[in-house]
């Protein structure tokens, strides 16, 4: 049951306490594992060709919050022996949400740093902040809307829905979501239950590869790099999606990076959020995605190893991912498509059955918090290698009238250790907007630039791979 499906607990009438909603599983697990060194923030930046009027924007965003009331929450106070965390639903914001900081040198860089560092507190409604940042080094009247979300309460797609409502209220223009892209039919000959196809790359109990350490910074927190790339092309009728191309590019990027840093080949597991919510005004707020893990055997990411056994070492030792032939990349895309399709078809709780059991309110929440943190530390070696969050084509025009429509939208997801690296993508106006975010205890800025180059290289390698007519489809 999601937070939106839980009945709010308040009798009508004056003098009654605020309505309360129990934390759903995702929120509770996130709340247990809060770390000041690496805040759980989601960063969104929306680039506009003009600058909206401050008063009108504040009014429009405030009204958008009220039209999506589940976002107007703060954590309710409670005793140490309470059985649940609870959200208090408020009638309006407790604080000013929209800010217009004065222009400064490196304004965008500093705004990104604030978005990764300063999580909106859970004690004040709503757990989201917006900064309208003008970059004095950019010609014209353009600006960037920086939104920072406390991920314990909200995810990126839900926040984007609220922003689309604000854009419609501000500009008076339709911001209804575009129809989602359709996936090609399942190729003939695909067989087996979803569970069998999803588990096609080795045992889930094997510890996956970690991202190899680069040249980390001495400071804590997250670093980030954003880039704009072409949306990868696909042959007409290809059974795989752009998301599958991004997944393969991410796997090959990490395999190449690890090989450069002397790590032996190991299986990879890449966490992928799946969001089945509607994008219209009925979209439930909160953390609404479920997480699945896409596996890759080590052999699949090396030449000659696509047909090898799970966890194998692939081809000759002097060859690496950069030596994969087009037909091998095509086969890797086909396998990845089978797995992602099967994983999306599975019906499972957002964080799995174990998390649902762990958050059952049978003991005080403080006891569950200590147990959750202990299990998280113990399970660190089995945590997935990285997270790829592909928002896909941004479904809203984000048209702010006199300030114009969005020309670029970037997202980034938290990059706490032991993963230490997340890849987030979205596409707007035919361009792919990539954000690499990393833990500073794992990587440094130069490492981020190298990973971006590798990602671009392997994403390009997935393009226009024409199917052959020879047997086996490879």
N, C-alpha and C positions, 0 to 999 in steps of 0.2 A: 504494500500500500504506500503510495507516494504521499508527500506532505499535503498536496492539494486535495487528496481524497480523504484525509483525516478531517473529521468535523472540528471546527474551531470551538473551543470551550468557553462560552460566555453567554449568560442570560442577558437579554436586552434590558435596558433601563439605566438611569443615571446611577453613578456611584459604583458600578460594577467594575471588576478588574479587566484589563485588556484581554482580548481573545488570545488563546494560546493554541499552538500546534506542536505536537511532539516532533523532535528531530527525526527525519527519515534515516535509513541506514547510512547512506553516503555522507550526509552531514555529520552524523555522530562519529563515524570513523575519522573523518577529516578533523573534527574538533578534538578528538583524543590526541591526535598526532601533530598538533600545532607546534611549530618551532620558530622562535624569533629570528634565528640566523638565516632561515630560508622561508620567508613568508609564502603562504599558499595564495598567491594572487593570480588572477587572469588579467592580461593586458590586452586592450583593443585600441587601435588607433585608426581613425577615419579621416582621410584627407579630402578637404573640400576646396573648390576653386575660389570661394569667397569666405567672408566672416559673418556669422549670424549676429543679429542684434542681441546684446546680453539680456535685456529684460524679457524679450519675447522668447528667447531660448529657455530661460529659467522657468517661465510660465508653462511652456510647452512640455518640458521635461517633467516638471512637477505634476502636470495633469496626466502625462503618460504613466507615471508611477502609480497614480490613483486608479487608472484604468487596468493596471495589472497589480492588484493589491497584495498578492503574495510576495512581492518584492519588498514591501514596506514592513520589514521585520527587524527585531533586535532580540538578542538572547535574553531570556527571562532569568532573573536571579533565582537561586535555589540553595537549599542546604546540601551539605556534602553527602548526605545519605539518600538524596532523591534518586528515583529510579530512572529518570529520563532528563535529558536536556529538552528545553522547550523554546519555541519561538513565540514572541509576543507580536501580534499584528497591530500596527499602529494606523491611525487615520491619516497621517501625513508624515513627511520627513522630520526627524529630530534636529537635523543640521542642514546648513546650506550645501547642496550637492554639487552645484555647478560653479566653477571658479574660472576667472579670466586673469591668469598671471601676467605680470608685465613682461614685455619682450626682453630677451637677453641673448647673449652670445651662446651658441650651441643649445638653443632652446629645445629642439627635438630630442637631442641626446639626454639632456637633463630631465626632461619629462619622462622619457623611457626609464631612466634610472629610478625616478620616484615611483613609477608604476610597478616596478619589480621589488622595490624596497618597502613601500608604505602601504600595508594592507588596511583598508577601512575597518575600524573596530566593529566587533559584533555587538557591542553595547549600545550603539546608536543606529537608528533606522534612517535610511536603508544602508546595507553594507556595500555601497557602490559610490564612486566619486567620478566626476567629469571635470577635465581641464580643457579649456579652449586655448590652444597655444598658437601664437603667431611667430613665425620664424623670420627674423629680420634679414636673414641671408637669402631668402627666397623672394623673387620679384613678384609684384602684384599684391592682391589682398587675400591670398590664400591662408588657410589655417588648418590645424589638425585637432580633432576631438580625441582626447586621450581618456579612456574609461578604465578605471581600476576596480576590480571586483574581488571581494573576499570569497575565495572558492569554497569555503565551508558552507556558504549560503546559496551560491548562484554559479551558473556556468556561462560560457560565452554565448552560445546560441540564444539562451533566454534573454540575456542582456541586449543582444542585437535586436530581438523582437521589440523590446521596450524602446530602443533607440529609433526603430522604424516608426513606431507609434508617435514618438516625439517629432520626427521629421514630418509626418503627415499633419500633425497639429500645427507645427510651425509654418510650413510652406503651403498648406491647403491642397497638396497634390497627392494623388493616389500612391501609396506605398505598399499595396497588396503584394504578397509573395508571388514570384514566378513559379510556374509548374516545375517540379523537380525533374531532372533528367531520368530517362528510362534506361535500364540495363538490358543488354542483348539477351535473347533467350538462351537457356541452358544448352550447350552443344550436345548433339546426339552422341550417345555413348557414355555420358556422365552417369555414373551409378553409385549406389551406396548411400547409406543414411548420412544425414548431416554430420553426426558425431564422427563417423568413419572418415569422411572427406576432410573435416577440420583437423583431425589428428594425424595428418599424413606426413609429418616430418619428425618423428622420434617421440620419445617418452616425455610427457609433461613433467615428470619428476626429476629429469636431468637439469642441473644448474646451467642456465644459459650464459652466454658470453656477457661480459661487462664491457662498457666503452673504455678503452685504454686511456690512462692518464696522459695528458699532454703537458703543457707548461702552465700550471694553475697559478692564479693570483694569490696574494697573501690575505686578501680580504675575504669575508664570507658573503653569502647571498648569491644572486644569480646575475649572469651577464647575458647579453642578447645581441644578435645580429639580424637585420632584416634585409631582404633582397627582393627584387622584382625580376621575374623570369617569364619566358613565353609559356603558355599552357601547352603541355605536350600533345602532339598529334597522335591519332590512332588510325589504323586502316578502317575503312568503312565495314561495319558488321563485326568488328573484333569482339571476341567474347569477354575481354577484360575491360575494365573501366580506367579512367584517369586515376582514381584512388588506388587501383592495383599497380599502376605505373609508379605512383608516388611510394607505395609500399616497397616495391622492388628497388627503386632508387635509394631508399633509406637503408635497406638491408645491405646493398652493395657498398654504399658509402661507409657504413660501420665496418664491414668486413675488410675493406681496403684500408681504412684508418687503423684498425687493429693490426693488420699485417705490417703496415709501415712502422708500428711501434713494438714489433716483436712478439705480439701475442699469438699463441697457436690457435688454429681454427677451432671454433666451437659453435654449437647450434645457437641460433638467435631466436628470441621471442620478442615481438613488437606488439605493444598494447595499442589497440584501436578502439576509440569510442564509437558507439553506434547510437544514433539518435533517431527514434521512430516518431517523435512528436510532430504534430501539425505545425506549420509556420504561420498560421493566421492568428486572429485574436484569441482563439481558444487554446493556444499553446500553454501548457502548464509551466509555471515558473519554478525555479529551484535547480537542483542538479538532476537533470533528466536523462542523461546518457547512461548506457550500460557499457562495461568494459569487456572486451574480448582480447585474446592473445593469438596473434598470427605466428605460427612457428616456421622456421627455416632450418633445415639441416645444414651443417657446415659444408657438406659436399656440394649442395645445390648452388653455392655461391663461388665455386671454383671451376675452372675449365675441366671438362671431361667428367664432372661429378654429378650432373643433373640426374642421371639414372642410377647413381650410387646409393648405397644403403644409408639410413639415417645416421647422422653424426660422423660420417666418414670424412676423410681428408681430401677427397676429390682427386684432381689430376696431379701432375708432377709438382714437386715442392717449389720449383722456381717459377711457377705460374701462379697468378693471383686473379682477383675479380676483373682486373683491367684486361685480361686476356680472353674473357668470355666471347664466344662467337655469337653472331646474331641469332642463329637457330637455338642456341642455349638460352639466351635471354628470352626468346619467344616462348620456349618451354617453361622457363621460370615464371613468366607472366601467366601462362595457362594454369600452372599449379597454384599460383597465388590467387588467381581468380576463383578457382574451385574452393580454396580454403576460406576466403573472405565471404563468398556467397553462402557457404555452409555455416559459418560462424554467425552471420547475420540472421540465418533462419532458425538458430537455436533459441529456445525460450528459457531464459535463466534470469535469476535476480541480478540487479545492477552490479554488485560486487561478488556474486556467487553465494552459494548456500551457507558457506562457513561464516561470512560476514553477517548474514541475517541471524544466525545462531548466536554469534558473539555479541550482538547488540540487543538480544532479547532482554526485556526489563525485569529480570528475576533477581538481580543483586544491585546494590547501589551503583550509580553511574561512575563514581570515582574508582570503584573496584574494577569495573569493565575497562575504564581508561588505562589503568596500570597494566591490565592483562593485554589489552590491544597493543600498547607500546612495546611490551615485552615480546609478543608474537611477531610484531613488525621487525624488530631487531633480529630475532631468530630466523625469520624467513627472508632476510635480505639477500642471501646468495641465490634464492630462487625467484627474486623479483625480475620482471622482464627487462630486456636489454635497454629498450627505449620506448617512448610513446610517440606515435604519429597521429596527430589530430587534424584531419582534413575536413574543414568546414564546407568545402566544395564551392560551387558558384554561389556568391552572396545573393540570397533570394529577393532582397529588397532594393529598390532604387536608392534609398536613403537620400531623397531629394528634399533639400532644405530651402526650396524656393529661391529667394534672392541671394542665398549663399551657395546655391548650386547643388548638384548631386555628387555623391562620393566618386572620386576617381581612383581610390585605392583603399583597401581595408586589410590591416594586419591584425592577427591574433598571436598571443603566445601563452602556453600552458606552463605551470610550475615545473621546475627541473630539480627537485630535491634528490639528494643521494638516497639509495644506492644507484638509481638510474643515472642521474646527473646530466641528462641531455633529453630535450624534447624537440620535436619537429612539428610545426604547425603551419598549415597552408590554407589559403582561401583564394578565390579568383574573382576579379572585378574587371569589367570592361575588357575582357579577353586577355588579361594578364594574371599570372600566378604570383601571389604574394606569400613569400616564404619567411618564416621566423625560426631561427635556431636559438634556443635558450639553454643555458648550461649552468651547472653549479660551479662557482669560482674555485672550489676546492678540487675540481677535476680538470677544468680546461681554462684557457686564457683567450684573449681576443684574437691572437694569431691562429690559435687552434680553430676558433669559430670560422675564420676566413678560409682555412684549409678545408674544413668540412663543407662549407658552402660550395667551394669549387668542385669537390668530389660529388656532392649531390647534383649539381648542375650537369656534370659530366655524365653521370649514370642516368639521370632523367632524360637527357638527350639520346642516350643509347637505347631507350625503350621506344623511341618514336618510329613510326612507319616501318615496322617489322612485317614485311609481306609474308603471309603464309605460303608454304610450299605445297606442291601437289603430290609430293612423295609420301610414302607410308609413314604413319605415326604422327603426322602433323608437326614434325620438328625440322 
